[in-house]
Amino acid sequence: MSLRKSALNYFRRLDSRRHKASLARNSGSFSRWSEESILNRLIGELLPADHYHSAVDIGAGDGVRWSNTYALFSQGWRGLGVEGDPRRVIKLARAYQRYPNAFAGRARVTPRTVIPLLNAYEIEKDFSVLSLDIDGNDYWVLRALLGEFRPRLIVTEINEKIPPPIRFIVKYNPDFELRHHFFGYSIASLADLSAEFDYSIVALEYNNAFLAANELPGVMALSAERAYREGYRDRTDRKEKFALNYDMEVIHGLSPEAGINFLDEFYAKYRGEYYMSLAKIEAGPA
């Protein structure tokens, strides 16, 4: 072996050791809060030993920062991370380059494209974990995905500012851009969607809700009210972590009817762009 090849092999091994050491130091710290540890617990408690060990991350960002799936891919899981931002997807590809079973895709995921996208990467119909965070049309993408796929566990971002029983969903807009507190859907609307597709809410970590397919043994369902109370409203550090939500704090002291009136005024400039009700919203497909 030439001196050059020996040196290259040495530095590759050194880089690999450094990377593994970095992962060990940061174990459990890729996700924003404690989502990673909650997901690990649910995987251990609910998934059968022979599950696919496959994950799909829609809105994967750079693949590492605030990731719910990077630790899984680092453990040998297979699957797909999808990001629409061209700068982030370059970082995403770099993050996955050590993991031959993890693929980075650049796409702006919509209700019409999500099924062909997953099929193109040969994702199993009942793959193990879905993480969804696209800051806008999440409800519509999740509804479309669940029409043909059945991920066993789901982590999805909600609009944490809107308490149950208020149902809130931003109407589908292919050109949606994130605006001040105006995005996504409330946990009450997520509960309705979960019931429609036979899932249960099993945890909430501030603004990330965890769902489990009801056929999994041991699923302990939480009501939207209990999940919201325990996972967001009554957390002692909530106001510190979500300081920018100060201008919507008043809603927690209002009746549901008064809460809807408050939100209608707060979102006055967006009227016609959302559904809101105390009853289940029959929104239909996007």
N, C-alpha and C positions, 0 to 999 in steps of 0.2 A: 504494500500500500504506500502511495506517495506521501510525502510530508504534508502536502496541501490537503489531501483527503483526510489524513489523520487529524489535522487541525480542525477541519470542518466538522468531522464527527465529534470531536471533543466539545466544540462550542455548541453543537446541537444538543448533546447530552447535558451540558451545563445549563443551556436555556431551558430545557425540559425540567431539570431539577429546580431551577429558580421558579418556574411557572407553578410546579406542584407545591412548592413551599409557599408561594403567594396564595394559592387556593386554600391551603391549610390555615394560613393566618387569617384569611378573610371568610372562612367557612361560616355560612349563615348570614353574610352581610351584603350579598348582591342585591337583594330586594330592598325596597325603600324602608319598610318598617320590619315587621316580623312575618311577612307573607311566606318567606322561604321555609321557616320552621313550621308554620301551620300546614303548608303543602306537604312537607316531609311527613308530618304526623298523619295526615289524611291518607297519603300513599301507603304508609305502613299499616294503618288501621283498616282501610276500606278496600284497597286493590288486591286482587288475588295474586299469588306468587308468579303466575304465568302470564301476567299482563304484558302488553307490548313494549313497555319502557319507551314510549314515543310521546313527543310533545310538539305542539304547534304554538308559536308565539306571534300573534298578530299585533303589530305595533311594537316591535322588538327593540326599537331605538338602536343604540350602539351595541346591544347584545349583552352588556355587562352591567352598566349603571342602572339600578332599580329594576334589575331583571328577575323575574320569577322562574326562569327556565335555565339560566346559564349554568347553575350548579348541577342541574340534571344532565345537560349535555357534557359537562366536564366529567361526569360519572359514567359516560358511555352510552347514554340514551341517544336514540335517533330521532330525527324530526326536522322541523322547519322553523326558521325565524323570518318574518316578513316586515319590511320597513319601506315606506314610501319616500322618505327624504334621501336624496342622492348622496349627501355627505355622511349621513348616519349609516347608510347601507354599506359604505366602504369600510367603516369601522366594524360593522356587524360581520362582514366577511372576514376581516382580520381576527375578530374574536373567535370565530368558528374554525379558523384554519388548522388548529391542532386536533380537531374532532372530525374525523372523516364521515361520520354518520349524521352530522348536523349541517344543514344547508341554509344559506342566506339567499333570500329572494327579494328583489326590488319590485314593489307593486303598491298601488293605492287600492286597498282592498275595499270592495263594495259588495252589496248583497248579490249582485249578478256575477261577480268574478270569484267569490270565495270558494264555491264548489269546484269549478274547473281548476282553480289553483291547487287545492288540496289533492284533487285527483291526479294532477300532473306530477306531483311529488309522491304519488302512490301512498298517501297517508291512509292508514287503516280506518274503516268506518267507525270503529269503537276504540280509537286511540286513547292513550292514558290521560293526558293533561292538555287542556287548552288555556292559554293566557291571552286575554283580549283587552287592549287598551289603545284606542285610536282617537280618543278625545272628540267624539262627535256622533258618528253614526253607529256606535257600538250595538245598540238595541237591534238595529235592522240587520247588521252583519250576523249577530248571534242568532236571530230568528231564522235567517236564511240557512246558516250552517246547520242548525239543529233539524232542519227539514230533511237532511240527508246523512248527517254524521251524528254520532252519539259519543262524544268524549265522556270518559268516566268521571273526570274531575274538571271543573272549570274555575278559573280565577278571572273575574271581570270587574272593571272599574265602574262605579256608580257615581252619580252626582250626590255626594254625601250631605250637601246642604239642605236637601229636601226630605223632611221626615215622613214616615208613614202616619196616616193612611193615604197621604197625597200621592196620586199617580201623576207622573210627569214624564213625557217623552219628547225630545226634540224631533220634529218631523224630518223625514229623510231629505237630505240635500247633498247631491253629489259634489258640490263645491263648498261644503261646509268648512268654516274656519272657526277655531276656538275663540270665544268671546267671554267677557267678564262673567263668571259663574253660569254661563249659558252653554250647556253641553249635555250630552248623554241622557241618562234616565235615572229615575229615583228607585230606591230599594223596593217600594211597593209595586212598581211596574215590573221590576225584576222578579218579584215573588209571583206575579200573575203569569209571566212568561215561563218561569220554572214549573209551575203547576201544569201549564198547557202541555209541556214536553216531558212531564213526569220526572222532574228534578226537585231537589230540596236545597234550600239555603242551609249550610251547615256552619258557617262562620262569617264574620265581617271583621276586617282589620282596617279601621278608619274608612277608606274609600275603595277598598278592594273586597268584593264579596266572593265567597267560595260556595260552589254548588257541587252536589254529588248526584249521580244517576240513582234513582230510587231502587233499582234492582240490586245494587251493591248491598251485601249483608252488613248490618251494623250502622246504617245511616241514621243519624240523630237530627231530625229536622228542627230548625228554628223558625219561628214566625218572623215576619219582617220587623215587627215591633220589638221583639226581644233582641234580634240580631243588631238592629240599629241602636238600641239602648246600650247594649253591652259592648258593641264594637266601635261605636262613635260617640253618641251623645253624652254618656256618663264616664267617658275616659278622662281621667284627671289632667292629662297633658294635651287634651284636644285643642284648646284655645292657643296653646303655645305652638303646636305643630301646624295648625291651620289658622294662623293669625290673620290671613287675608280674608277669612270668612266672617270677620267682625260685623260687616254690614248686613249679614243675614241672621245674626244671632237672635234677633227678636222673634223669629218664627217659632222658636222652641217654647215660647210662653203663650202662644196663640192657640185657639181652637182650630181644628182642621179647616173649617169654613173661613175663618179669618186668615188662616195661613194661605189659602188659595187667593183670597183678595190681595194679600200682601204681595204674593208672587206675581199676580197679574199686573200690579203696579210696578214692581221691580223690573219685570221683563216687558214693560210697555212698548219699548222700541222694537221688540221681537214678536209682537202679536201677529198671529196667523202662522207662526213658525213652530208651534209646539202644541201638543195635546196636554190637557191637565184636567183632572177629575178626582172625586173621591170614590167613584165606582171604577170597575175594570174598564180599561180603554180598549175598544175593539178597533184596533188600528189597521189590521190586515197587512199584507205584504208591502214592501217599499215600492 
